Amino acid sequence: MALVEIVSTPPGQAPEWVRKAWVGLSLPVAPDHERGIQMGACGGEAQNVGGYSIPTEEALEILSAKNEDAAQWWFDNLLVMPPWLVFHRDVCKFTEG
């Protein structure tokens, strides 16, 4: 399984404290991580276009183990629960698992 480690604060619509909570986590890359249309997590323009797609459920489970408040922010603020979250390639270190 391919993984990405989040090595710096990702761009996005979440507050900075929520985005910073991702740093240091290793997340599984969706098998077909090249996706089509992307939008911002809270609507509007996507800021992570062309990034790595991470299954949302797994990503939030991993985040919750580190920072429950940051994970809860996603549950409270996503317009819809997408099948994946996208992280810009510049903030990820890709590894084959």
N, C-alpha and C positions, 0 to 999 in steps of 0.2 A: 504494500500500500504506500502510495506517495504521501508525504507530509510536507507541510510548510511550518516553519517557526516564524512567528511574528517578531521581527527584530526592531521595529520602531513604530511609533504611534501612527495607525492608519488614518487616512483622510476619511471624511464622512460626515453625516448629519447628526450623529450622536454627540452628546457633550464630550469635551476633551477627557474628563475623568473616566468616562465609559470606554472611550477609544484606547486610552492608555492601559486599561485593564487587560487588553489582549496581548500586550508586549510580554514576550517570554513563553507564550503558550505554543505548543506544537499541535497542529490541527490536521485532520485527514482531508486530503484533496478529493473532491468528487471524481469518480472515474472518468467522466466526460466533462472536464473542467473548462472547456472552451464553450461558453454559452452565447446565446444570441442577445436579445434585447435586455438591457439592464436599466434599472431606475434606482433612485435614492431610496434608502430604507424607509424614510418617512415621507416619500413622495418627492417629486422634483428630479433634478438632474443627478445622475450617478457620478460619483467621484472616484470610483474604483474600476472603471471600464477596462476590460481586457485582463483583469486580475484573476486570481485563483478562486474557484468556487469551492466553498466548504459546506457540507451538509449542515443546515441550520440547527437541527435538533442536536447533533453531536457537538457542534461548536458551542452552543449555549450550555450544554451539560459540562463541557470542559471549563468554560468560563465560570460557571457557577461554583465549581470546586475551588476556584481561586478567589472569586469576588461575587458573592451572591447578589449584592446590590446592583452591580453592573449587569449581570444576567437578567435580573428583574426589570431593569430599565428597558431591555429589548422586548420583553413580554408586554410591558405596559405601553410601549410607544410605536411598535411596528404597525403599519397600516394593515397589513396582512402578513401572516407567517409564511415567508417564501420557502421553497425547498432548499435554498442555499443562500449563504452570505458570501459576498465577493470581497477579497482583500487585494489591494493594489500590489502588483509585482515588486514595486520598489521597497515595500515594507516586509517582504517575505524572503526567507531563505528556503529554497526548495530542496528536498531530499527524497530519494527513492527509498522506500521502506523495505 
